[in-house]
Amino acid sequence: MRDGLTGQIHFADNLDVLATLPAGSIDLIYIDPPFNTGRTQRRTQLRTVRSEDGDRIGFQGRRYDSITIGTRRFSDLFDDYLGFLEPRLVEAHRVLAAHGSLYLHVDYREAHYCKLLLDGIFGRDAFLNEIIWAYDYGGRPRDRWPAKHDTIFFYAKTPGEHVFDRDQIERIPYMAPGLVGPEKAARGKLPTDTWWHTIVATNGREKTGYPTQKPLGILRRIVQASAPPGGLVLDFFAGSGTTGAAALELGRRFILVDDNPEALEVMARRFAGVDGLEWVGWETSAAAIAGDAGAGRRRDSDDRC
Ligand SMILES: C[S@@+](CC[C@H](N)C(=O)[O-])C[C@H]1O[C@@H](n2cnc3c(N)ncnc32)[C@H](O)[C@@H]1O
């Protein structure tokens, strides 16, 4: 990113943008990829049985009937998800500075597979934390414990050299302040790897209208701990731009990428009036910033003719 810029926001496929970023140029990456990449496959599994009038002809002209034994929709979707993530995580590792870190935000269905993928790319010793973001909102199924957490994996590019600034982290109240004495109680404690935090309230000030928006409080904590002041933070699944909003508040620079025009429209409103922003592949307009959905637009070949 050019000197003097506060932030850069790209409307593009993130793999294309990652390929343009120099190796070792980023201090912190936070990503919150969507589960469904939109490339769902269905693969129907068939079993064949010998039959005089079967619909398939096999070895030595024998006839077989095909019996459908199931459609492996979920696992195909899953294989595809990891196949989609892997090249992006390889690029993430390349663009991180030696002291840089990656936070990958996933839900409990994907977490275990993503951990194995990350161990393969960063190395097992680079794994620092499995952060549990716990909330308590939404439905309660009757046949199991209600799932009320997300997982955020924290990996260092070079464990031991990574930035982790405890003094920057906002402290939180003790659960039992009476047990620790007034001085400690007043100072509060550092959060552990279990973060209780409400979701973005539907009628709260923070709400942008983007469906998968994450709370600023979660992103603030990550940026405070793992990006040096003035450092460069990258979120290449940016959505509503929460990572950029936290970076901006805390005096860090940022690069955001999303390939969904609705995300760009939300970000255009969220960052309206911010100096030093560069929009790449997207034109913001006064109307977009005033909240007219669709008023911002992609800068593509139609614009040039
Ligand atoms: C779960 S949302 C991120 C939400 C974000 N953390 C927030 O607080 O608003 C994931 C985002 O990734 C974007 N995305 C998915 N595939 C992408 C790709 N290949 N390139 C760029 N963005 C992508 C989606 O459009 C979506 O906005």
The ligand as an ORCA input file, in Angstrom:
! r2SCAN-3c Opt
* xyz 0 1
  C     -18.466    -14.022      6.881
  S     -18.284    -12.666      5.825
  C     -17.168    -11.591      6.681
  C     -17.854    -10.694      7.666
  C     -16.920     -9.715      8.325
  N     -16.037    -10.357      9.258
  C     -17.705     -8.620      9.038
  O     -17.495     -8.373     10.235
  O     -18.545     -8.002      8.380
  C     -17.292    -13.320      4.537
  C     -17.093    -12.409      3.359
  O     -16.192    -13.003      2.442
  C     -16.540    -12.566      1.139
  N     -15.902    -13.480      0.165
  C     -16.205    -14.773     -0.091
  N     -15.398    -15.279     -1.036
  C     -14.551    -14.275     -1.394
  C     -13.485    -14.166     -2.322
  N     -13.104    -15.230     -3.059
  N     -12.844    -12.988     -2.452
  C     -13.210    -11.924     -1.685
  N     -14.213    -11.970     -0.786
  C     -14.875    -13.128     -0.626
  C     -18.056    -12.580      1.148
  O     -18.577    -11.735      0.143
  C     -18.362    -12.096      2.565
  O     -18.605    -10.718      2.583
*
